[in-house]
């Protein structure tokens, strides 16, 4: 049973029938069948924003299994490239992402997830967004480019939630 973000939209579908095969360019760009294009590693980038404010929260990757799980649960499930495993966002911290909408770009090789960020933090550092630093334009020409902190507030302490890592 697939959630598709609302119990009113529950749909029974065999896994093999969920994503249509990629067809000609016109069908991919103008058609109304979901035909995600995974890269050579089997991944597709997912840009994640707050569904109400549009604030950029994070960028992650999905494989076919994590995308299926996301549609099934109505919560974001990603593929961790570093751990090489599925990653149900918030399973450890409780900061899950309720998916409100998934958009796909013109050639269906990138996803945009509009989510309700539960608990207030998307970043494993405890901040609302993973984009909490900006390039500091005041860095001198003879020094390394520096960053400045633009979001310092932490919603949670990562050492307490994930355990202190040495």
Backbone as a ProteinNet text record, in pm:
[ID]
protein_1_A
[PRIMARY]
XXXXXXXXXXXXXXXXXXXXXXXXXXXXXXXXXXXXXXXXXXXXXXXXXXXXXXXXXXXXXXXXXXXXXXXXXXXXXXXXXXXXXXXXXXXXXXXXXXXXXXXXXXXXXXXXXXXXXXXXXXXXXXXXXXXXXXXXXXXXXXXXXXXXXXXXXXXXXXXXXXXXXX
[TERTIARY]
85.5	0	90.7	64.2	144.9	66.3	124.5	59.6	37.1	136.6	129.9	88	130.8	121.9	-12.8	-112.8	-242.1	-320.6	-389.1	-468.9	-579.8	-621.2	-723.7	-669.1	-537.2	-476.3	-406.2	-439.8	-375.2	-400.8	-297.1	-306	-233.6	-297.4	-232.6	-160.1	-35.1	40.3	155.5	176.8	292.4	417.5	524.2	648.8	699.4	685.7	738.1	662.3	542.3	461.2	470.4	540.1	536.4	596.6	717.9	784.8	781.2	735.3	728.5	868.2	883.5	1009.8	1027	1151.1	1178.1	1155.6	1083.1	1048.7	1121.2	1058.5	1120	1121.5	1203.7	1225.9	1094.9	1009	883.2	797.8	790.7	711.6	771	903.6	969.1	944.4	954.8	942.8	798.9	706.8	569.2	465	502	406.2	372.7	273.5	227.3	256.1	353.5	397.7	531.2	545	668.2	773.8	881	988.2	1123.8	1150.8	1275.2	1398.2	1498.6	1624.6	1730.7	1770	1874.3	2008.1	2112.2	2243.2	2311.7	2436.7	2510	2531.5	2523.1	2534.3	2396.1	2291.2	2155.9	2091.6	2141.6	2093.1	2031	1945.4	1885.2	1891.5	1935.9	1941.9	1802.4	1790	1664.1	1690.4	1633.8	1642.4	1523	1547.3	1442.5	1418	1291.9	1254.3	1135.1	1119	1002.6	880.5	776.4	659.7	583.3	595.9	523.8	609.4	733.5	817.2	907.1	933.5	1025.8	1171.7	1198.9	1337.4	1408.5	1529	1609.7	1657.7	1625.2	1662.9	1785	1787.5	1897.4	1894.2	2002.5	2011.6	2057.7	1990.8	2025.3	2012	2028	2013.7	1916.2	1849.5	1758.2	1797.9	1777.4	1784.1	1640.7	1622.6	1486.4	1414.6	1484.2	1422.4	1381.9	1467.4	1432.6	1317.2	1312.1	1200.7	1070.4	1074.6	955.2	910.5	1007	975.6	915	968.3	915.6	769.2	737.8	599.5	510.9	566.2	491.1	461	561.2	547.7	491.6	513.3	476.8	577.1	691.4	802.4	927.9	1019.5	1138.9	1233.1	1272.8	1372.6	1476.7	1601.4	1709	1806.3	1905.4	2013.8	2140.4	2203.3	2327.3	2443.9	2507.7	2623.1	2741.5	2757.9	2872.3	2853.8	2731.4	2705.6	2659.5	2625	2576.1	2455.6	2356.5	2235.1	2119.3	1997.7	1880	1885	1827.5	1831.4	1693.9	1614.2	1482.5	1507.1	1492.3	1523.7	1446.9	1520.6	1460.6	1434.5	1471.4	1446.7	1516.3	1634.1	1707.8	1671.5	1667	1646.6	1500.7	1409.6	1268.5	1232.2	1330.1	1310	1273.1	1161	1119.9	1072.2	1061.6	1012.9	886.8	773.8	647	641.3	633.8	636.4	499.3	496.7	373	360.3	475.2	472.1	610.2	612.3	737.5	721	812.8	814.9	936.4	927.3	1036.5	1071.4	1200	1238.8	1203.9	1232.5	1188.6	1235.2	1357.6	1401.9	1402.4	1338.1	1313	1440.8	1546.6	1669.4	1704.5	1608.4	1624.1	1485.9	1482.3	1357.2	1359.1	1242	1223.5	1119.2	1160.5	1068.6	1028.9	900	845.8	794	855.6	828.5	785.1	716.4	690.3	797.3	889.1	1000.1	951.7	937.6	889.6	1004.3	973.8	1073.6	1161.3	1155.4	1223.2	1365.3	1428.3	1567	1583.3	1644.1	1673.5	1817.4	1905.3	2048.5	2091.7	2182.5	2233.7	2315.6	2349.4	2419.9	2323.3	2192.3	2091.7	2029.8	2072.4	2018.4	1899.1	1820	1701.2	1737.8	1844.7	1885.1	2029.9	2062.6	2201.6	2284.7	2219.4	2287.1	2297.9	2379.8	2392.5	2517.8	2596.6	2715.4	2710.9	2775.1	2782.4	2928.2	2961.1	3095.4	3109.7	3220	3247.2	3319.3	3250.3	3312.6	3424.8	3442.6	3549	3683.6	3688.6	3817.2	3913.2	4036.9	4137.9	4184.5	4243.6	4285.5	4402.6	4478.6	4595.2	4569.9	4443.2	4411.1	4302.9	4287.5	4182.1	4044.3	3953.6	3816.3	3756.4	3696.4	3641.2	3488.6	3433.6	3289.1	3247.4	3121.3	3065.8	2938.2	2913.2	2795.1	2675.4	2571.5	2451.3	2332	2339.5	2237.9	2313.3	2311.5	2387.2	2299.8	2171.2	2082.2	2067.5	2082.7	2062.3	1930.1	1850.7	1723.8	1747.6	1852.3	1887.3	2038.3	2085	2227.2	2259.1	2336.1	2363.3	2436.4	2519.9	2589.7	2490.2	2385.5	2285.1	2195.7	2163	2072.5	2142	2260	2329.8	2438.9	2471.3	2582.6	2710.5	2797.5	2923.5	3011.9	3062.4	3151	3292.7	3385.4	3524.1	3601.3
-116.4	0	123.4	219.4	340	460.2	537.4	649.8	767	802.8	919.1	1044.7	1058.6	1178.1	1203.2	1121.9	1144.6	1014.9	987.2	864.4	867	985.6	994.8	950.4	950.6	917	781.7	695.9	565.9	488.6	423.1	354.3	221.8	115.7	-14.8	-24.9	-65	-74.2	-170.9	-255.2	-343.3	-259.1	-293.1	-216.7	-207.2	-313.6	-312.8	-216.7	-176.1	-87.3	59.2	88.8	223.2	328	305.8	403.7	354	438.2	401.2	400.3	317.6	317.3	451.3	492.8	619.3	598.3	690.2	680.6	790.9	838	943.7	1075.4	1168.6	1296.6	1373.5	1375.3	1449.5	1393.1	1261	1198.2	1230.7	1229.1	1258.2	1403.5	1496.1	1639.5	1688.6	1625	1675.9	1578.9	1452.4	1350.9	1360.5	1284	1288.3	1158.1	1081.4	963.3	992.8	949.2	969.8	873.8	930.5	852.7	901.7	884.9	939.2	878.2	963.6	918	913.9	793.7	774	775	829.4	838.1	701.3	698.7	572.6	500.6	573.4	512.1	472.5	495.9	461.6	565.6	690.2	795.5	911.2	985.2	1106.6	1211.6	1335.7	1438.5	1484.7	1515.1	1563	1693.1	1800.6	1930.3	1936.5	1976.1	1970.2	2109.7	2155.3	2286	2273	2374.9	2383.1	2408.6	2331.9	2339.6	2469.4	2539.6	2665.8	2786.8	2789.4	2908.9	2903.9	2784.2	2770.4	2768.4	2777.3	2777.6	2648.5	2662.8	2547	2479	2350.8	2277.5	2189.4	2118.8	2026.5	1976.7	1912.1	1841.1	1700	1602.6	1462.9	1384.5	1254.7	1167.8	1056.5	1008.5	896.1	791.5	665.5	560.3	512.6	414.8	372.3	321.8	247.3	193.2	303.7	403.3	510.8	596.2	615.1	689.2	611.9	482.4	399	407.7	398.1	404.9	540.7	646.7	780.9	788.2	735	735.4	646.9	538.1	445.6	505.1	567.3	617.7	758.7	838.9	980	1059.8	997.5	1062.8	1041	1137.9	1132.6	1020.2	942.1	837.3	861	871.6	901.2	784.4	798.5	701.4	771.7	720.3	778.2	729.4	821.3	783.5	743.2	805.3	771.8	636.8	608.8	482.1	371.8	409.9	315.3	234.3	310.3	246.8	345.8	293	378.4	457.4	577.2	668.2	732.9	682.6	740.8	865.1	980	1107.1	1120.2	1139.5	1159.2	1032.3	916.6	791.1	790.1	849.3	855.3	979.8	1094.9	1222.5	1256.6	1195	1231.9	1349.4	1403.7	1519	1471	1402	1346.2	1455.4	1419.4	1511.6	1453.2	1516.7	1475	1534.5	1449.8	1496	1549.9	1674.3	1738.4	1735.2	1739	1737.1	1697.5	1623.7	1596.2	1649.4	1736.1	1785.4	1726.4	1718.5	1665.4	1769.4	1780.5	1880.4	1831.4	1914.2	1890.1	1756.9	1715.1	1587	1476.6	1503.6	1406.9	1344.5	1426.9	1376.5	1449.3	1523.1	1587.8	1600.6	1585.7	1594.1	1713.8	1769	1877	1828.7	1803.4	1762.5	1883.9	1907.5	2011.9	1938.8	1966.6	1888.2	1974.4	1909.8	1969.2	1911.7	1995.7	1951.6	1936.5	1814.1	1786.9	1811.7	1874.3	1898.1	2019.3	2078.4	2204.6	2201.3	2083.3	2079.7	1976.2	2017.4	1925.2	1875.6	1952.5	1921.7	1836.7	1744.3	1659	1737.8	1864.1	1949.2	2014	1986.7	2041.7	2170.9	2219.3	2344.8	2317	2420.1	2408	2367	2423.5	2398.6	2351.6	2274.4	2232.4	2347.4	2450.9	2566	2678.2	2655.9	2749.9	2835.8	2820.7	2904.6	2965.7	3081.6	3150.4	3188.4	3201.9	3247.6	3391.9	3420.2	3554.3	3634.3	3733.1	3809.5	3901.8	3914.6	4002.8	3932.2	3803.2	3732.4	3803.3	3817.7	3886.5	3802.9	3867.3	3796.6	3700.5	3720.9	3636.5	3537.6	3513.1	3417.7	3322.6	3209.2	3115.4	3181.2	3143.2	3193.4	3140.4	3229.4	3194.1	3186.1	3120.4	3111.1	3189.4	3232.8	3295.7	3222	3214.4	3148.1	3240.7	3193.8	3275.3	3220.1	3094.7	3034.5	2965.8	3025	2967	2886	2918.6	2852.6	2704.7	2623.1	2480.3	2442.2	2361.6	2313.5	2200.1	2120	2011.6	1995.5	1927.2	1900.6	1765.8	1764.7	1639.3	1535.8	1579.1	1483.6	1405.6	1473.2	1406.2	1315.4	1358.9	1281.5	1161.8	1183.5	1078.8	1011.4	1067.5	1015.3	1082.9	1109.7	1178.3	1086.3	1137.4	1059.5	1109.8	1018.4	1060.5	1055.4
0	0	0	-85.3	-95.8	-47.5	40.8	106.3	12.3	-65	-154.3	-80.6	43.8	126.9	190.8	167.6	228.5	227.4	334.4	339	234	191.8	87.1	-47.7	-60.9	-189.1	-187	-89.8	-81.4	-209.7	-258.2	-386.5	-376.5	-420.6	-426.6	-559.1	-554.2	-678.5	-658.4	-756.2	-752.6	-767.4	-695.9	-703	-846.8	-922.9	-1059	-1150.1	-1110.3	-1193.9	-1151.3	-1043.4	-987.4	-1079.9	-1126.5	-1211.7	-1355.4	-1443.7	-1584.2	-1645.2	-1748.2	-1821.6	-1890.4	-1902.6	-1971.5	-2121.4	-2180.8	-2322.2	-2398.7	-2503.9	-2583.7	-2507	-2554.5	-2488	-2466.3	-2565.6	-2553.9	-2440.8	-2431.3	-2324.7	-2187.3	-2175.9	-2047.8	-2007.3	-2103.1	-2072.9	-2064	-2134.2	-2139	-2087.7	-2074.8	-2033	-1885.2	-1844.8	-1706.5	-1631.4	-1678.6	-1605.7	-1539.4	-1416.3	-1340.2	-1394.2	-1449.3	-1510.1	-1457.7	-1326.6	-1271.2	-1336	-1359.3	-1418.6	-1309.2	-1273	-1174.8	-1247.8	-1184.1	-1248.7	-1252.7	-1300	-1315	-1181.7	-1070.6	-937.3	-883.6	-963.2	-920.6	-830.8	-836.5	-747.2	-823.8	-755.2	-808.7	-696.9	-727.7	-623.1	-581.9	-452.3	-396.8	-321.2	-371.9	-305.2	-210.2	-85.6	16.7	73	65.2	118.6	212.6	296.9	383.3	294.9	311.9	223	234.8	347.9	363.6	329.3	377.2	360.4	237.9	187.5	75.2	118.2	248	297.3	256.5	202.4	165.7	292.4	308.3	428.1	405.5	292.8	268.5	124.4	85.7	-41.7	-7.7	-63.1	-36	-165.9	-156.6	-272.9	-240.4	-345	-331.4	-434.2	-398	-498.3	-520.2	-605.3	-636.1	-511.1	-427.1	-306.3	-208.7	-189.6	-95.7	-149.1	-279.8	-338.5	-319.8	-341.9	-318.6	-172.2	-79.2	63.7	99.7	40.1	64.4	22.4	-94.3	-142.3	-54.7	-5.5	78.7	216.1	277.6	414.6	424	319.2	326.7	407.2	439	507.5	424	431.8	348.8	391.4	291.7	308.5	200.1	239.1	145.2	137.5	51.5	43.9	89.3	192.1	243	158.3	89.1	6.8	93.3	209.9	295.5	364.9	410.3	480	385.8	263	162.2	212.5	265.2	315.6	312.8	324	333.2	463.1	457.5	571.3	582.9	677.6	704.8	788.4	728.3	793	923.4	1031.4	1162.5	1241.4	1188.9	1260.8	1396.3	1404.8	1531.4	1610.9	1545.3	1615.2	1640.3	1566.3	1576.1	1486.3	1415.4	1327.9	1186.7	1175.2	1046.9	951.2	825.2	723.2	661.4	689.7	630.4	489.7	390	251.3	213.1	169.3	125.5	-26.9	-96.4	-243.4	-293.2	-403.1	-473	-614.3	-653.7	-791.1	-860.6	-990.9	-1071.3	-1176.8	-1212	-1312	-1452.4	-1552.5	-1690	-1747.8	-1719.9	-1774.3	-1668.1	-1557.5	-1451.2	-1394.4	-1382.1	-1321.5	-1191.7	-1137.1	-1006.8	-942.6	-811.6	-737.1	-643.8	-620.5	-523.9	-424.7	-301.7	-196.7	-114.9	-105.4	-18.4	104.1	220.1	339.5	456.8	549.7	679.6	771.9	814.5	898	1041.7	1085.9	1220.3	1319.6	1432	1534.9	1511.4	1392.4	1369.1	1317.1	1304.5	1256.7	1147.1	1036.5	926.9	932.3	993.5	989.3	1108.7	1083.3	1191	1293.6	1261.7	1358	1457	1439.6	1528.9	1480	1364.6	1310.3	1219.5	1198.4	1113	971.1	916.9	779.4	774.4	673.2	651.7	594.6	546.5	486	589.1	690.9	802.5	794.6	688.8	669.1	529.2	515	385.5	360.1	234.1	197.2	242.5	311.3	362	254.2	194.7	85.5	132.9	263.9	313.6	324.5	287.8	289.7	195.5	239	157.7	40	-60.2	-181	-156.8	-49.8	-22.4	91.2	120.5	226.8	176.7	243.6	203.4	215.7	129.5	138.1	267.6	342.6	473.1	467	566.8	582.8	705.4	704.9	824.5	862.3	991.2	1043.4	1026	958.7	940.1	1018.4	1061.7	1147.6	1260.2	1377.3	1488	1583.6	1589.6	1684.3	1653.1	1755.7	1742.3	1807.9	1738.1	1789.4	1888.7	1863.4	1954.6	1959.1	2064.2	2082.5	2018.3	1908.7	1839.5	1925.4	2018.3	2105.4	2191.7	2237.9	2320.3	2236.7	2115.4	2030.7	1966.5	1912.3	1839.1	1919.5	2035.8	2113.4	2069.5	2163.9	2132.2	2052.8	1940.1	1854	1870.1	1882.1	1899.5	1771.1
[MASK]
++++++++++++++++++++++++++++++++++++++++++++++++++++++++++++++++++++++++++++++++++++++++++++++++++++++++++++++++++++++++++++++++++++++++++++++++++++++++++++++++++++++

